[in-house]
Amino acid sequence: MKTNTPRVHSYLVILVMALSLAGCGGGDAVTQTTNKTTTTGQELIDLDKAHKQGIISDKEYEEAREKILEGE
């Protein structure tokens, strides 16, 4: 009985090469997704707590509060 070992090896090599090159494409577009895990209310509470403890200044507090309320 004749075996097809060289042919099988050739197919495996081609398959491995194709799979390794499959991730190389994709174009130039980069998509970044950010998930927010805290609520706006919780962020304001944490910010207020840091302000009251003196960790951040009045100016830093106001700037951060505006960013939170604007949804940035």
C-alpha positions as CSV (number, residue, x, y, z in Angstrom):
1,M,0.0,0.0,0.0
2,K,1.3,3.4,-1.0
3,T,1.3,6.2,1.6
4,N,0.7,9.9,0.9
5,T,3.0,11.1,3.7
6,P,4.8,13.7,1.5
7,R,1.5,15.1,0.3
8,V,0.1,15.3,3.8
9,H,3.2,17.1,5.0
10,S,2.9,19.6,2.1
11,Y,-0.7,20.3,3.1
12,L,0.2,20.8,6.7
13,V,3.0,23.3,5.8
14,I,0.7,25.2,3.5
15,L,-2.0,25.3,6.2
16,V,0.5,26.5,8.9
17,M,1.8,29.2,6.6
18,A,-1.7,30.4,5.7
19,L,-2.8,30.5,9.3
20,S,0.3,32.5,10.3
21,L,-0.3,35.0,7.6
22,A,-4.0,35.4,8.3
23,G,-3.3,37.7,11.2
24,C,-1.0,40.0,9.3
25,G,-3.7,41.8,7.4
26,G,-6.5,43.8,8.8
27,G,-5.9,47.3,7.4
28,D,-4.9,50.5,9.2
29,A,-8.1,51.0,11.2
30,V,-7.8,50.7,14.9
31,T,-10.9,50.5,17.1
32,Q,-10.7,51.2,20.8
33,T,-13.6,50.5,23.1
34,T,-13.7,51.8,26.6
35,N,-16.2,50.4,29.1
36,K,-17.2,52.5,32.0
37,T,-17.6,50.5,35.1
38,T,-18.7,53.2,37.5
39,T,-21.7,55.4,37.5
40,T,-21.6,59.2,37.3
41,G,-23.0,59.4,40.8
42,Q,-20.3,57.1,42.2
43,E,-17.6,59.1,40.4
44,L,-18.9,62.3,42.0
45,I,-19.1,60.7,45.4
46,D,-15.5,59.5,45.1
47,L,-14.3,62.9,43.8
48,D,-16.1,64.6,46.7
49,K,-14.5,62.3,49.2
50,A,-11.0,63.0,47.8
51,H,-11.7,66.7,47.9
52,K,-12.9,66.6,51.5
53,Q,-9.8,64.5,52.5
54,G,-7.5,67.2,51.0
55,I,-6.2,64.8,48.3
56,I,-7.1,67.2,45.5
57,S,-7.4,71.0,45.5
58,D,-10.5,73.1,44.9
59,K,-9.4,73.8,41.3
60,E,-8.7,70.1,40.6
61,Y,-12.1,69.2,42.2
62,E,-14.0,71.7,40.0
63,E,-12.2,70.6,36.8
64,A,-12.7,66.9,37.5
65,R,-16.4,67.5,38.4
66,E,-17.0,69.3,35.1
67,K,-15.4,66.5,33.1
68,I,-17.5,63.9,34.9
69,L,-20.7,65.9,34.3
70,E,-19.8,66.4,30.7
71,G,-19.4,62.7,30.3
72,E,-15.7,62.7,29.3
